[in-house]
Amino acid sequence: MQLIPTGEADKPRNQFPPVYVGETLIHEDDIAREMQHHPAEEVAEAWHEAARSLVIRQLLLQQAETLQLPESMDEEDRIARVLELELNVPDPSEEDCERFYAANPARFRSPTLMAVSHILLAAAPDDVEERIRQEEVGRQLLSSLIDGRAQFAPLAKQYSACESRHQGGSLGQISKGQTVEEFERPVLSLQEGLHPELIESRYGWHIVRVDQRIDGQQLPYEHAKPQIRQYLSESVTRRAFRQYLQVLAAETGVEGVDLELPDSPLMQ
């Protein structure tokens, strides 16, 4: 994703319908300035996100006037006070937390830890001939390891294109999220020992040996409860925020922009 370059903000003018909150016009200049805070690949997407953010802000500021909040407060404090007064968000109950824990056991496991060694036979993703050649080299090396004609560390030192060759091919301890997805996905499912098949990644072909595997353990409910409570509270708050804005928009009237909100807060 890239920020819309300076100067691009002028391009959307007159290409989009005017945006109103009630009888208040959201000026094109304001939308153009706001676009810099909404990175997007397309100008139209950035314009829409910027316009929607300003509409939300205007709806909340108008509600602050309805609630007769002091004008001496700055805008951010007025918006925060509106949400504090108007959003009725119940705290998650113990039953809610227990139900979520029981329904999502995979979320509450300690990570599987693995000590892994590899030999990388490098080939660029678009170099078909080199990939074919290195695959054949890899199969020959793997065969020699399987039948005991060669040792892993010397082969890593001689053939691997990874800096780990200086440590006998050892990558040390890895867990989910520490390596590229196409390497991680198959490796994390392996048991200890030499894997009898090559693994392909964007970097080339890998001969992989799992030196140690420590499977993750299910976290007890009491350990997971603070995380669950926070997640459920944030989820309920986002849903209440979306519903509240839809009510304000229906009462006030919004033109020129879609107020359908994603599952994340838009106010920044």
C-alpha positions as CSV (number, residue, x, y, z in Angstrom):
1,M,0.0,0.0,0.0
2,Q,1.3,3.5,-0.8
3,L,0.3,6.9,0.3
4,I,-1.3,9.1,-2.4
5,P,1.6,11.4,-3.5
6,T,1.4,15.1,-2.7
7,G,-0.4,16.7,-5.6
8,E,-2.6,13.6,-6.2
9,A,-5.0,15.0,-3.6
10,D,-6.2,17.6,-6.1
11,K,-7.2,15.0,-8.7
12,P,-10.5,13.7,-7.1
13,R,-12.1,17.1,-7.3
14,N,-15.3,17.2,-9.3
15,Q,-15.1,13.4,-9.8
16,F,-17.2,12.5,-6.8
17,P,-20.6,13.7,-5.5
18,P,-20.8,16.4,-2.8
19,V,-20.8,15.0,0.7
20,Y,-23.4,16.3,3.2
21,V,-24.0,15.6,6.9
22,G,-27.5,17.0,7.3
23,E,-27.2,20.5,5.7
24,T,-23.4,20.7,6.4
25,L,-21.2,20.3,3.3
26,I,-17.9,18.4,3.8
27,H,-15.7,20.6,1.7
28,E,-13.5,19.1,-1.1
29,D,-10.4,20.8,0.4
30,D,-11.0,19.1,3.7
31,I,-11.4,15.7,2.1
32,A,-8.2,16.3,0.0
33,R,-6.2,17.1,3.1
34,E,-7.6,14.1,5.0
35,M,-6.6,11.7,2.2
36,Q,-3.0,11.8,3.4
37,H,-4.1,9.8,6.5
38,H,-5.7,7.0,4.4
39,P,-3.1,5.1,2.4
40,A,-4.6,3.4,-0.7
41,E,-3.6,2.1,-4.1
42,E,-6.4,4.0,-5.8
43,V,-7.3,7.7,-5.5
44,A,-11.0,6.8,-5.3
45,E,-10.4,4.5,-2.4
46,A,-8.4,7.1,-0.5
47,W,-11.1,9.7,-1.2
48,H,-13.9,7.5,0.1
49,E,-12.0,6.6,3.3
50,A,-11.2,10.2,3.9
51,A,-14.7,11.4,3.2
52,R,-16.2,8.7,5.5
53,S,-13.8,9.6,8.3
54,L,-14.8,13.2,8.1
55,V,-18.5,12.3,8.0
56,I,-18.2,10.3,11.1
57,R,-16.4,13.1,12.9
58,Q,-19.1,15.6,11.8
59,L,-21.9,13.3,13.0
60,L,-20.2,13.0,16.4
61,L,-19.6,16.7,16.7
62,Q,-23.2,17.5,15.8
63,Q,-24.3,15.1,18.5
64,A,-22.0,16.9,21.0
65,E,-24.0,20.0,20.2
66,T,-27.3,18.1,20.7
67,L,-26.0,16.9,24.1
68,Q,-25.0,20.6,24.9
69,L,-21.5,19.7,25.7
70,P,-19.4,22.7,26.6
71,E,-17.9,24.5,23.6
72,S,-14.8,25.1,25.7
73,M,-13.9,21.4,25.3
74,D,-11.6,20.7,22.3
75,E,-13.1,18.5,19.5
76,E,-11.3,15.3,20.5
77,D,-12.6,15.6,24.0
78,R,-16.1,16.3,22.8
79,I,-16.1,13.3,20.6
80,A,-14.7,11.1,23.4
81,R,-17.4,12.4,25.8
82,V,-20.2,11.7,23.2
83,L,-19.1,8.1,22.9
84,E,-18.7,7.8,26.7
85,L,-22.3,9.0,27.2
86,E,-24.0,7.4,24.3
87,L,-22.4,3.9,23.8
88,N,-23.8,1.4,26.2
89,V,-21.3,-1.5,26.0
90,P,-21.8,-4.3,28.6
91,D,-18.8,-6.0,30.0
92,P,-18.4,-9.6,28.8
93,S,-19.8,-12.1,31.3
94,E,-17.9,-15.0,32.7
95,E,-20.1,-17.3,30.7
96,D,-19.3,-15.4,27.5
97,C,-15.6,-15.8,28.1
98,E,-15.9,-19.5,28.9
99,R,-17.9,-20.1,25.8
100,F,-15.4,-18.3,23.6
101,Y,-12.5,-20.3,25.2
102,A,-14.3,-23.6,24.6
103,A,-15.2,-22.7,21.0
104,N,-11.6,-21.5,20.0
105,P,-9.1,-23.9,21.6
106,A,-6.5,-23.3,18.9
107,R,-6.2,-19.6,19.8
108,F,-5.1,-20.5,23.3
109,R,-2.1,-22.7,22.8
110,S,1.5,-21.9,23.5
111,P,3.5,-21.9,20.3
112,T,5.2,-25.0,19.0
113,L,9.0,-24.5,19.1
114,M,11.3,-26.3,16.8
115,A,15.1,-26.4,16.3
116,V,15.6,-26.8,12.6
117,S,18.6,-27.2,10.2
118,H,18.5,-26.8,6.5
119,I,20.5,-26.7,3.3
120,L,19.3,-24.1,0.9
121,L,19.9,-24.7,-2.8
122,A,19.2,-21.2,-4.1
123,A,17.3,-20.4,-7.3
124,A,15.4,-17.2,-8.2
125,P,11.6,-17.7,-8.5
126,D,11.6,-16.9,-12.2
127,D,14.7,-18.9,-13.2
128,V,13.0,-22.1,-14.3
129,E,16.1,-23.8,-15.6
130,E,18.1,-23.1,-12.3
131,R,15.2,-24.3,-10.2
132,I,15.1,-27.6,-12.2
133,R,18.9,-28.0,-11.8
134,Q,18.9,-27.2,-8.1
135,E,16.0,-29.6,-7.5
136,E,18.0,-32.4,-9.0
137,V,21.0,-31.5,-6.9
138,G,18.8,-31.5,-3.9
139,R,17.4,-34.9,-4.6
140,Q,20.9,-36.3,-5.0
141,L,22.1,-34.8,-1.7
142,L,18.9,-35.9,0.1
143,S,19.5,-39.5,-1.1
144,S,23.0,-39.5,0.1
145,L,21.8,-38.3,3.6
146,I,19.1,-40.9,3.8
147,D,21.3,-43.8,3.0
148,G,24.1,-42.6,5.2
149,R,26.7,-41.8,2.5
150,A,27.0,-38.2,3.7
151,Q,26.6,-36.1,6.8
152,F,24.3,-33.0,7.1
153,A,26.8,-30.4,8.4
154,P,29.5,-30.9,5.7
155,L,26.9,-30.8,3.0
156,A,25.4,-27.6,4.4
157,K,28.9,-26.0,4.5
158,Q,29.6,-27.0,0.9
159,Y,26.2,-26.5,-0.8
160,S,23.9,-24.2,1.2
161,A,23.4,-20.6,0.1
162,C,22.2,-19.6,3.6
163,E,24.6,-18.1,6.2
164,S,23.5,-20.9,8.5
165,R,26.0,-23.1,6.6
166,H,28.6,-21.8,9.0
167,Q,26.6,-23.5,11.8
168,G,26.1,-26.8,10.1
169,G,22.9,-25.5,8.6
170,S,21.3,-24.7,12.0
171,L,18.6,-22.0,11.9
172,G,18.3,-22.3,15.7
173,Q,14.8,-22.2,17.3
174,I,11.9,-21.1,15.2
175,S,8.1,-20.8,15.8
176,K,5.1,-19.6,13.8
177,G,5.6,-16.2,12.1
178,Q,9.4,-16.3,12.0
179,T,10.0,-17.6,8.5
180,V,8.3,-17.2,5.1
181,E,4.9,-18.8,4.9
182,E,5.7,-21.4,2.2
183,F,8.6,-22.7,4.3
184,E,7.0,-22.4,7.6
185,R,3.7,-24.2,6.8
186,P,5.2,-27.6,5.9
187,V,8.1,-27.4,8.4
188,L,6.0,-26.8,11.5
189,S,4.1,-30.0,10.7
190,L,7.2,-32.1,10.7
191,Q,8.4,-34.5,13.4
192,E,12.0,-34.8,14.5
193,G,14.5,-36.1,12.0
194,L,15.5,-35.7,8.4
195,H,12.5,-34.8,6.1
196,P,12.6,-37.2,3.1
197,E,11.3,-34.6,0.7
198,L,12.6,-31.3,-0.6
199,I,10.7,-28.2,0.5
200,E,10.3,-25.4,-2.1
201,S,10.2,-21.7,-1.2
202,R,10.7,-18.4,-3.0
203,Y,14.4,-18.8,-2.3
204,G,14.9,-22.2,-3.9
205,W,14.9,-25.8,-2.5
206,H,15.5,-26.8,1.1
207,I,16.7,-30.0,2.6
208,V,15.3,-29.9,6.2
209,R,16.1,-31.7,9.4
210,V,14.1,-31.1,12.6
211,D,16.6,-31.4,15.5
212,Q,14.0,-30.9,18.2
213,R,10.3,-30.3,18.4
214,I,8.4,-29.0,21.5
215,D,4.7,-29.1,20.9
216,G,2.6,-26.2,22.2
217,Q,0.3,-26.8,25.2
218,Q,-3.2,-25.7,25.8
219,L,-3.2,-22.6,28.0
220,P,-5.5,-22.9,31.0
221,Y,-8.7,-20.8,31.0
222,E,-7.5,-18.5,33.8
223,H,-4.4,-17.6,31.9
224,A,-6.4,-16.9,28.7
225,K,-9.3,-15.0,30.3
226,P,-7.8,-11.5,30.3
227,Q,-7.1,-11.8,26.6
228,I,-10.5,-13.2,25.9
229,R,-12.2,-10.4,27.9
230,Q,-10.3,-7.7,26.1
231,Y,-11.1,-9.3,22.7
232,L,-14.8,-9.6,23.4
233,S,-15.1,-6.1,24.9
234,E,-13.4,-4.6,21.8
235,S,-15.6,-6.6,19.5
236,V,-18.8,-5.5,21.2
237,T,-17.6,-1.9,21.3
238,R,-16.9,-2.0,17.5
239,R,-20.4,-3.4,16.8
240,A,-22.0,-0.8,19.1
241,F,-20.1,2.0,17.5
242,R,-21.2,0.9,14.0
243,Q,-24.8,0.6,15.1
244,Y,-24.7,4.0,16.8
245,L,-23.3,5.7,13.7
246,Q,-26.0,4.2,11.6
247,V,-28.6,5.6,13.9
248,L,-27.0,9.1,13.8
249,A,-26.7,8.9,10.0
250,A,-30.4,7.9,9.7
251,E,-31.5,10.7,12.0
252,T,-29.3,13.4,10.5
253,G,-29.0,12.4,6.9
254,V,-25.8,11.6,5.1
255,E,-25.3,12.0,1.3
256,G,-22.4,11.3,-1.0
257,V,-20.6,8.6,0.9
258,D,-21.2,5.0,2.0
259,L,-21.2,4.6,5.8
260,E,-20.9,0.8,5.8
261,L,-18.1,0.3,8.3
262,P,-15.3,-2.4,8.4
263,D,-14.7,-4.4,11.6
264,S,-12.3,-1.8,13.0
265,P,-12.6,1.7,14.4
266,L,-12.4,4.5,11.9
267,M,-11.8,7.4,14.3
268,Q,-8.1,8.0,14.8
